[in-house]
Structure formats: C-alpha cells, structure tokens
C-alpha cells in the first residue's frame, strides 16, 4: 500500500510540474495566485489519496504511509519550484 500511495502522489506531482511549466512557458508566468491555486489542488488531492490509502491499509502501517507520502509530496513540490523558475527556463541574462 505504501508503494501505491507514493506512485499516486508521484503522478500528481509530475502532473503539477507539467502544468506549472506550461503556465510558465505560456508567458503569463507563475504568479502567486496561480501558484496558490495549484498548491491548493495538490493538497486536496494529496489528502484524498492519503485518506483512501489509510482507509484501505492496516493500522500498523499508517505512520509509514503518512511519512513517506509527505516526503514524496514535499520532494515534488520543491522539484516543481526548481523547474519553473524563470531563470532556469529562459537562459537570458544568466551568467554561469
């Protein structure tokens, strides 16, 4: 059940990365409003996935499911932030 939970959360994370990059590349930018909307959708989806998986699993595995799911969620959120930075997408004016 832990693997299934993490796979589902990873799919949500990858989908949000693709959506955030699309919004950023479209030219409108990923402002605070669109970022908060994406974060809210991800948090609601994360809570639903976690709730369904906790409901279907044994009670002795709840701690591992919650911790691994949260680490997975945080990893994909930071990965999304890293990949959608304008400096990394548009290499203009970046001296490396």
C-alpha positions as CSV (number, residue, x, y, z in Angstrom):
1,X,0.0,0.0,0.0
2,X,2.9,2.3,0.7
3,X,4.2,1.9,-2.9
4,X,0.7,2.5,-4.4
5,X,0.4,5.7,-2.3
6,X,3.7,7.0,-3.4
7,X,3.1,6.2,-7.0
8,X,-0.2,8.0,-6.9
9,X,1.3,11.0,-5.2
10,X,4.2,11.0,-7.8
11,X,1.7,11.1,-10.6
12,X,0.0,14.1,-9.1
13,X,3.4,15.7,-8.6
14,X,4.5,15.1,-12.2
15,X,1.2,16.4,-13.5
16,X,1.6,19.6,-11.4
17,X,5.1,20.0,-12.8
18,X,3.9,19.7,-16.3
19,X,1.0,22.1,-15.7
20,X,3.2,24.7,-13.9
21,X,5.8,24.6,-16.7
22,X,3.0,25.0,-19.3
23,X,1.7,28.1,-17.4
24,X,5.2,29.5,-17.1
25,X,6.1,28.9,-20.8
26,X,2.8,30.3,-22.0
27,X,4.1,33.7,-20.9
28,X,1.7,34.6,-18.2
29,X,4.2,33.5,-15.6
30,X,3.5,31.5,-12.4
31,X,2.4,34.3,-10.1
32,X,1.3,33.9,-6.5
33,X,-2.4,33.4,-7.5
34,X,-1.8,30.6,-9.9
35,X,0.8,29.1,-7.5
36,X,-1.7,29.1,-4.6
37,X,-4.4,27.5,-6.8
38,X,-2.0,24.7,-7.9
39,X,-0.9,24.2,-4.3
40,X,-4.5,24.0,-3.1
41,X,-5.4,21.5,-5.7
42,X,-2.3,19.4,-4.9
43,X,-3.0,19.5,-1.2
44,X,-6.6,18.4,-1.6
45,X,-5.6,15.6,-4.0
46,X,-2.8,14.6,-1.6
47,X,-5.2,14.5,1.3
48,X,-7.7,12.4,-0.6
49,X,-5.1,9.9,-1.8
50,X,-3.7,9.6,1.7
51,X,-7.1,9.2,3.2
52,X,-8.1,6.4,0.7
53,X,-4.9,4.6,1.2
54,X,-5.0,4.9,5.0
55,X,-8.6,3.6,4.9
56,X,-7.6,0.6,2.9
57,X,-4.4,-0.3,4.8
58,X,-3.8,-1.9,8.2
59,X,-3.5,0.5,11.2
60,X,0.1,-0.6,11.9
61,X,1.4,0.9,8.6
62,X,-0.3,4.3,9.0
63,X,2.8,6.1,10.2
64,X,5.0,4.9,7.3
65,X,2.3,5.8,4.8
66,X,1.9,9.3,6.1
67,X,5.6,10.0,6.4
68,X,6.6,8.5,3.0
69,X,3.7,10.3,1.3
70,X,4.6,13.6,2.9
71,X,8.2,13.3,1.9
72,X,7.1,12.4,-1.7
73,X,4.8,15.4,-1.8
74,X,7.5,17.8,-0.5
75,X,10.0,16.5,-2.9
76,X,7.8,17.0,-5.9
77,X,6.8,20.5,-4.7
78,X,10.4,21.6,-4.4
79,X,11.2,20.0,-7.8
80,X,8.3,21.9,-9.3
81,X,9.6,25.2,-7.8
82,X,13.1,24.5,-9.1
83,X,12.0,23.6,-12.6
84,X,9.6,26.5,-13.1
85,X,12.0,29.3,-12.1
86,X,12.2,31.8,-15.0
87,X,16.0,32.0,-14.8
88,X,16.2,28.3,-15.5
89,X,13.6,28.2,-18.3
90,X,14.7,31.4,-20.1
91,X,18.5,31.4,-20.1
92,X,18.7,35.1,-20.9
93,X,20.8,37.1,-18.6
94,X,22.1,34.2,-16.6
95,X,25.9,34.1,-16.1
96,X,27.1,30.8,-15.1
